[in-house]
Amino acid sequence: MYFLGNLLVALGQLIHFAVGILELLIIVQVVLSWLNISLPLNQLTRILYSITEAIYRPIRAIIPTMLGGLDFSPFIALAGLYIIDRWLISSIIRFGYQLSG
């Protein structure tokens, strides 16, 4: 059980790190959209938008853009990632620590 516990802890920490990166990418994308800056790093901004749009698309299918162009999908995505990170991933990590003793 020691090996399985350590594996769960490592997997949980890896997913926690990935969720943190996604949260950061969403925040950067929101700030860039507010500033409306054409960066010389056009390829990087396209990659950033393709990653965040893949997260926003299912949310926008359920909750359309509000009147006046307000898009709450970044906020909902951040809230969802926060819930997943704090509830599911922390539970996996705690269970892994319990298994490893």
C-alpha positions, 0 to 999 in steps of 0.5 A: 500500500505504501507504493500506491499511496505515494503514487496517489500523492504524486499524481494528485500533486501533478494534477494540482500543478496542472490546475494551477497552470490552467488558472494562471493561463486563464488570468493572463488571457483575461488581462490580455483581452481587457488590454487588447494588446497585439503582442509581438509574441503572436504565436504564444497568444494564439496558443494561449487562446486555443488552450483557454477557448477549449475550456470556455467552449463547454461553458459557453454552450450552457451559459451564453454571453450576456447582453452587452458582451459580458462573458462569465465563462472565465470566472466560471472556469476559475471557480470550477477549477478551484472546486476541483482542486480544493475538493477532489485533488486534495482528497486524492492527496490526503487518501494517498498520505493515509495509504502510505502511512 
